[in-house]
Amino acid sequence: MKIGSPEGKLGILIPGLGAVSTTFIAGVDAIIKGRTAPFGSLTQMATIRLGKRTDNRTPKIKDFVPLARLEDLVFGAWDLFPDNGYESALNAQVLSPADLEAARPALEAVKPMKAVFDRRYVKKLDGPHVKSGANKMELAEQLIEDIERFRKLNQTSREVMIWAASTEIYIEASDVHSSLEKFEAGLRNNDPKIPSSMIYAYAALKSGIAFINGAPNLTVDIPAMQELANKMGAPIAGKDFKTGQTLIKTILAPGLKARMLGVDGWFSTNILGNRDGEVLDDPESFKTKEVSKKGALDYIFQPTLYPELYKNLYHKVRINYYPPRGDSKEGWDNIDIFGWMGYKMQIKVDFLCRDSILAAPIVLDLVLFADLAQRAGMKGIQEWLSFYFKSPHVAPNLYPEHDLFIQLIKLKNTLRWMMNEEPITHLGQEYYNEYQ
Ligand SMILES: NC(=O)c1ccc[n+]([C@@H]2O[C@H](COP(=O)([O-])OP(=O)(O)OC[C@H]3O[C@@H](n4cnc5c(N)ncnc54)[C@H](O)[C@@H]3O)[C@@H](O)[C@H]2O)c1
């Protein structure tokens, strides 16, 4: 496979300059300047085995595939609040004063452009830094102009857009989403089924830029966007970063299933107090998140294949907005399982996590991999990036793979395939050959 060079600057365009994006930008600065190691990032820390185990070839992923260098990243953002990255990070209260001060120049350099925002889609937010236009197509055109200006100003050679803005209300795919032609007519007619996130995605794809969806919004999960992505040669991936509780779920559930242990119930509840939590306090935004969070267990446990073990699984997810906790979320899981002769057991998980600390390295990996994919000529849905998402985006005729370990194998085998290396099947080839 021929992969274009990563030379030149890579623009990272981010709708939403909140907790996740500012933590990401501050962390990249800290890594470049040597203040921290890139904990949590596969692109920076993980290795990949090539060939047989006896070959002893295990380079770091970043030395194996041609990724953009962190020094070449430049950031641009949109937000409905005019605060620069430093002010927004202060407000988000994720990082310590010392870490914020050290990253201050990098954060202050990011001044958000005016947002495309409509309160109908995020009921709990309102801000002054918002574009206006006669219709949604005009708003998309203004975003396209923003992108063009950013390109010129920063002399970027490539860009990736990643959505780190708020969760919108639940929207189902409908006729206006079914083709590019209908969607463009919908933009001109101000169709209410086109929320702000779709206007950003349209602007990115129309500009030939990859779009990654960090929230559970429908955004690019519709035929119109897939058509546009394929036409423009742009990758799309989503949705909803797999960070706290769902990460733990997709680590534990495959293990229970591997040992054929049954599960009667899985109750997950959270308290969190950041702006994301406040937005999710609105039932319509929560519904979007709930749908995204609930899918994982069904797909991992495959109750139709294993009815005795998982048919009656009762899965409940709750998110409670609790301001004193800020970004330091607490997630509890109670798992009711059963084993030999049906005897019941329980597992309790209490994860005191930090949402944005878990999300930031995912943002880094996704922008680097999306850029790599685009340089390799891979367009449309990037299923190999499922590893990073709560609700992986797959082709309409496929079911998503949620098992973190299968997702990792898929990701690494895709990298091997891109670099013309053999996929690793874990078959034990040396023994296999011996017994032929
Ligand atoms: N932190 C995590 O672990 C995690 C995991 C999965 C998904 N997410 C999703 O990532 C997103 C960001 O999370 P966060 O904690 O940074 O939230 P946040 O509230 O701190 O930041 C979101 C920012 O987006 C802005 N915004 C909202 N609508 C916008 C629009 N139309 N255009 C431009 N800006 C807009 C808000 O003003 C805010 O500054 C949320 O949708 C969240 O659900 C986060």
The ligand as an SDF file (V2000), in Angstrom:
LIG
                    3D

 44 48  0  0  0  0  0  0  0  0999 V2000
  -14.7070   13.0460   28.6910 N   0  0  0  0  0  0  0  0  0  0  0  0
  -15.0600   11.8510   28.3340 C   0  0  0  0  0  0  0  0  0  0  0  0
  -14.6530   10.8870   28.9160 O   0  0  0  0  0  0  0  0  0  0  0  0
  -15.9830   11.6710   27.1840 C   0  0  0  0  0  0  0  0  0  0  0  0
  -16.2360   10.3770   26.7660 C   0  0  0  0  0  0  0  0  0  0  0  0
  -17.0610   10.1690   25.6890 C   0  0  0  0  0  0  0  0  0  0  0  0
  -17.6310   11.2440   25.0430 C   0  0  0  0  0  0  0  0  0  0  0  0
  -17.3920   12.4960   25.4850 N   0  0  0  0  0  0  0  0  0  0  0  0
  -18.0700   13.5630   24.7860 C   0  0  0  0  0  0  0  0  0  0  0  0
  -17.1360   14.5440   24.3940 O   0  0  0  0  0  0  0  0  0  0  0  0
  -17.7900   15.7900   24.3560 C   0  0  0  0  0  0  0  0  0  0  0  0
  -16.9400   16.8090   25.0900 C   0  0  0  0  0  0  0  0  0  0  0  0
  -16.8840   16.4990   26.4820 O   0  0  0  0  0  0  0  0  0  0  0  0
  -16.3240   17.5750   27.5210 P   0  0  0  0  0  0  0  0  0  0  0  0
  -16.2380   16.9080   28.8300 O   0  0  0  0  0  0  0  0  0  0  0  0
  -15.1290   18.2490   26.9490 O   0  0  0  0  0  0  0  0  0  0  0  0
  -17.5460   18.6110   27.5540 O   0  0  0  0  0  0  0  0  0  0  0  0
  -17.4860   20.1780   27.8330 P   0  0  0  0  0  0  0  0  0  0  0  0
  -18.8920   20.5580   28.1330 O   0  0  0  0  0  0  0  0  0  0  0  0
  -16.4160   20.5320   28.7900 O   0  0  0  0  0  0  0  0  0  0  0  0
  -17.0470   20.7840   26.4180 O   0  0  0  0  0  0  0  0  0  0  0  0
  -17.8840   20.8490   25.3250 C   0  0  0  0  0  0  0  0  0  0  0  0
  -17.7270   22.2280   24.7090 C   0  0  0  0  0  0  0  0  0  0  0  0
  -18.4560   22.2320   23.4960 O   0  0  0  0  0  0  0  0  0  0  0  0
  -19.0630   23.5070   23.3620 C   0  0  0  0  0  0  0  0  0  0  0  0
  -20.1370   23.3420   22.3710 N   0  0  0  0  0  0  0  0  0  0  0  0
  -21.3560   22.7880   22.5130 C   0  0  0  0  0  0  0  0  0  0  0  0
  -22.0190   22.8090   21.3530 N   0  0  0  0  0  0  0  0  0  0  0  0
  -21.1860   23.3870   20.4370 C   0  0  0  0  0  0  0  0  0  0  0  0
  -21.2840   23.6800   19.0630 C   0  0  0  0  0  0  0  0  0  0  0  0
  -22.3920   23.4040   18.3830 N   0  0  0  0  0  0  0  0  0  0  0  0
  -20.2230   24.2350   18.4460 N   0  0  0  0  0  0  0  0  0  0  0  0
  -19.0790   24.5410   19.1320 C   0  0  0  0  0  0  0  0  0  0  0  0
  -18.9440   24.2920   20.4370 N   0  0  0  0  0  0  0  0  0  0  0  0
  -19.9740   23.7340   21.0880 C   0  0  0  0  0  0  0  0  0  0  0  0
  -19.4710   23.8790   24.7630 C   0  0  0  0  0  0  0  0  0  0  0  0
  -19.6390   25.2710   24.8970 O   0  0  0  0  0  0  0  0  0  0  0  0
  -18.2780   23.3560   25.5610 C   0  0  0  0  0  0  0  0  0  0  0  0
  -17.2730   24.3370   25.7310 O   0  0  0  0  0  0  0  0  0  0  0  0
  -19.1840   15.5860   24.9450 C   0  0  0  0  0  0  0  0  0  0  0  0
  -20.1290   15.4230   23.9070 O   0  0  0  0  0  0  0  0  0  0  0  0
  -19.0280   14.2960   25.6870 C   0  0  0  0  0  0  0  0  0  0  0  0
  -20.2600   13.5740   25.8010 O   0  0  0  0  0  0  0  0  0  0  0  0
  -16.5650   12.7360   26.5320 C   0  0  0  0  0  0  0  0  0  0  0  0
  1  2  1  0
  2  3  2  0
  2  4  1  0
  4  5  1  0
  4 44  2  0
  5  6  2  0
  6  7  1  0
  7  8  2  0
  8  9  1  0
  8 44  1  0
  9 10  1  0
  9 42  1  0
 10 11  1  0
 11 12  1  0
 11 40  1  0
 12 13  1  0
 13 14  1  0
 14 15  2  0
 14 16  1  0
 14 17  1  0
 17 18  1  0
 18 19  2  0
 18 20  1  0
 18 21  1  0
 21 22  1  0
 22 23  1  0
 23 24  1  0
 23 38  1  0
 24 25  1  0
 25 26  1  0
 25 36  1  0
 26 27  1  0
 26 35  1  0
 27 28  2  0
 28 29  1  0
 29 30  1  0
 29 35  2  0
 30 31  1  0
 30 32  2  0
 32 33  1  0
 33 34  2  0
 34 35  1  0
 36 37  1  0
 36 38  1  0
 38 39  1  0
 40 41  1  0
 40 42  1  0
 42 43  1  0
M  CHG  2   8   1  16  -1
M  END
$$$$
